[in-house]
Amino acid sequence: MKNKNFIIIGASGGIGTQLVADLSSDHCGLLLGYHNESSNHNDYPIIKSAQLDCSSFEETLSFITDCKDKVDHVHGIVALPGSITLRPPHLVSDRDFEHTININLKSAFSVVRSAGKLLSDSSIVLMSTAAVSIGLANHELIVAAKAGVESMVKSASQTYAKKSLRFNAVAPGLVDTPLSSRIVNNPAALQVSEKMHAAGRIGKTRDVSQMIRFLLNPSNNWITGQTFYVDGGLSSTKA
């Protein structure tokens, strides 16, 4: 992994911050996109850092073009944008729906679109959720978006195979990040969530980062079109 260059979109979130630290320890070149504000990555050798609305096709294409111009080769892209809106469908507004689809599905499609146009011999990692594979109450909105991501990596891996582009997704269970703070900081909700995971705990950001690093590694270039569930047994076991 040393001297490889990776674009991380959503670098200021919990998993993004962990991934920046982990890839920096691998001596990788990093090009970071963030939505609202950048985390403090001053301790790391960042090649590029810029604000980005990943749900915009134009902004994403421009950002990845700029990144490509700054390095000899882009070895991978990680698209981390996501949201958690848990409510039954009859309480979901048009605005809720559009917001969730834009953050989770359109942003992922935007990255696939730009990668297909600009890159070759590269690994693209998108984010899903373990909730896609099981029936969880009030998750209809988020799984509608993330199921699209999982299907997209299958098609894109075939569409762009001739360019040696690999597409995979990572589907975590509940992970302790700022995004999930409303659940994690509620003792009753946290206890319920921990019991749903066979491992007896919710995830740590490094649990997810390790899988992403594995998929980015060029040595693992026979893996494409897959979704990897990193979820402490949430999707595959029953309490």
N, C-alpha and C positions, 0 to 999 in steps of 0.2 A: 504493500500500500504506500510505501514511502515515495514521495515526490509525485503522487497522483493528485489531480485537481478535481474538486467536487463543488457543485452548486447546492446550497441548502436554502430552500425557500420556506420561510416560517422559522427562521433561525433564532428568533427571540423568545419562542415558547419554551415550555419545560423540556420536551424531548429535543427540540432544536438546540437549546443551550447545552444539554448533555452531549449531543452529537458533535457539536463544535469542539468541545473539550476532548472528546475521544479521538476524533480525526486529527486534531492538532497533535495529540500524543503520538499519532502514527506519522507525523511529519508530512501531512498532506497540505496542499494549497487549497484555501477555502474562499469561495465567493458567496456572499450572503445576501439574501433578500428578506425583508421583514415588512410587516404590514403597518403597524402603528409606530412603534419605537424600537430601537435596537437595544439589545442587552449589552452589558459591558463586556466586550470581547477584546479589550485592549491588551490582554495578556497573551493573545494569540496572533500569529502572523497572517492576518487577513489580507487577501489580495484586493477584494472589492466588497463594499457593503453599501446597500442602497435600499430605500423604501420602495415597496412594490405592491400593487394591487394585482394579485395573481389571477383574479377572476376576469381581468381584462386581457383579451388575446393580444392586443397591440402592445401593452406594457410588458407582458411576459416575453413576447418575441424580442422586443427591444432590449430587455434586461439580459436575456440569454445570449443575444448577439454581442452585447458589450462584454459579457463574461468570456465568450469564445475568443474575442479579439485580444484579451489580456493574457491568455495562456496558450501554450503550444497545443494542448488538447484537453477537452473536458471529458473526464473519465466517468462521471456520473452526476445525476441530479436526484435530490430528495425533495419531494413536495409534501410538506407537513401541515398545511392549513387544515383546520377542522373546527367543529363547534359541537356543543352539547345542548340540544333543545329536547327535553323530555316532557311530552304532553300528549294526550290522546288527539287523534286527528280532528275531532270536532272542535277542538280549541286552538287549532293551528290557523293562523291568518294567512292571507296572501303574502304579506310582508315576511312572516316567519318562513314560509315555504321558499320564497325566492332567495332569502338570505342564506338559508341552509344549503340549498342547491348550489348557489354561487360559491360559497366557501368550500364545500366538500366535493362537489362534482365538477362544476365548471372550471374551478382552479386546476383540478387534476387533468381535465381534458385540455386546458390551455397549455400545460406543461408537455403533455403528449404531443400536441399539435406543433409546438415549437421545437421539441426534440426531433420529431420526425422530419422537420424542414431543415434543421441546422446541423444535427450531430450524426456521428457514426461511431461504431465500436464504443458504446457507452452503456451504463446501467442506470435505468430510471426506476426509482422506488416511490410508490404512492402509499397513502394511508387509508386503511379501511377500519373496521371495528369488528370485534368478535360477535357483537350482537346480530350481525348479518346472518349467521348460521344457526341461530336459535330464536325462539319466540320470547321476547321480553316486552312486558307491558310498557306502553307509552314511547316506544322506540320507532314507531312507523316512519317518522320523518327522517331521522338520521339513517336508518337502514335503506330507505328508498334511494338516498344519495350514495351511500357507500357500496351498495350492491352494484350500482353502475360502475364504480371504480374497479371492483373485482372483475366484472365482465370486460371492462375496457382493457385491462392488462393482458387478457387472453387474446383479444383481437389485435391489439397493437404489437404484441410479440410476433404475430404472424405477418402483419402488414409491413413491419420494418425489419424483418429478419435479414433481408439482403444487405441492410446497412449495419448489421451486427449490433443492433440495439436490443437490449434486454429490458423487459418490463415485468416488474413484480410488485406485490402489495404486502404490507404488514398489517395485521389485524390484532390490535391489543385488546385485552380486557380493560378494566378500570385501572388507570395509572395515576399516581400521585403527581399532579401537575397543577399549575394555576388554573387551567381550564376546568378541572374537576374539583376545585376547592370547595364548592358548595356542598358536595357530597362528602368529601374527605374530612371536612371540618365539622360535620354533623355526626356525633358519636353513634347515634342510632343507625343512621344510614350507612356509615362506614362498617359497622358490625355486620349488618345484613350483606353488604357487598363482599366482605372478607369471607363469609360463610358460603357465598356462591362460587368462590374460587377454590378448587381442590387443594391448591398450595397453601390455603389458609391465610393468605394475605393479598392485598392489591399490589399492582405492579409498581416498580421503580423505573425511572426514566432510563436507567442503564440497561434494564431488561430489554427494552425496545431498541435502544441504540446499538446493542451488540448484534441483533439480527440485521439491522440496516447496514452496519459495517460489513457483515458477512455477504450481503447481497451486492454491495458496491465493489467488493474485492474482485478484480479481474480474473483471479484464479478460479473463481466460481462462475465462469461464463457459460456453463451448460445449463444454468437455471434461468428459465424465463416462462412467463405466462402463469405464474403461481401466486397464491395468497398464503402467507405464513401466519398462523394463529399463535401469537405470543400472549397467552392469556391465563396462565396459571391453572389451566384445566376448565375454565369457564364454559367453553363451547363444546367440550367433549366428555364431561363427566356430570354426574347428578348428585347433589348433596343429599 
